[in-house]
Amino acid sequence: MERTILIVEDEPSIAELQRDYLEMSGYRTEIAVNGEEGLEMSLTGKFELIVLDVMLPKLNGFEVCKKVREELDIPILMVTARREDIDIVRGLGLGADDYITKPFKPAELVARVKAHLARYDRLKGHRSSTNELEIREIRLDPDSRRAFVRDREVTLTTKEFDLLYFLALHPNRVFSKDQLFERLWGVDSFGDTQTVTVHIRKLREKIEEDSANPVYIETLWGAGYRFRS
């Protein structure tokens, strides 16, 4: 069954580009050209993901995201022409699952859409009877706490597994060392954020083919770490 995606975008050329690439990838799409129309279609239609521009006439993307999230639990991918951290943080704080900045490669948009649909399927159990998380050649089973890379089981410590699973649950999102330390070790834990650096290095040695040139866990200098889907 085709899955339907709502594109909320007021620039026709961008909306049509998104539509063409998503439909070539097997999705059905519908387009809303302003925030009010996007909100109405989101709440009355049957969509499995929303690609939502930030700068929209009548109702901006932040307002649409907030109102949709109050009613629906579906992936929201925000599109912004601005790279300011405050806009990104605001969007994520209102319930967006991810963001992508203009100009972007259409293939990246499709990859993000696929990753978030797959993640929601796993979390909601729509298409899987287990809690396994699979991204590219990595498979994680949180129930048995086993990790497989390229069909080979790798041995991870408790914190290594927790760290990898957390990052994989939030693909393409950047987390600072402080955020990771607080979420996985707790603010009252002994140690410091250097612990995160050490665990990232050990994880790369175990899951990457070339730990010096990682393709899964990326470092964004001055920002933190990101798991690439």
HUBELZI-V180992 format. One record per helix or strand of 3 or more residues. SS is the DSSP state (@ for helix, = for strand). FROM is the first residue (numbers start at 1). TO is the last residue. If there is no record, write none. Layout:
# HUBELZI-V180992
ss: [SS:SS]
from: [FROM:FROM]
to: [TO:TO]
This chain:
# HUBELZI-V180992
ss: [=:@:=:@:=:@:=:@:=:@:=:=:=:=:@:@:@:@:=:=]
from: [4:12:28:35:49:61:75:85:98:106:133:138:146:152:158:177:194:211:217:224]
to: [8:24:32:44:53:71:80:93:101:124:135:141:149:154:169:184:207:213:220:227]
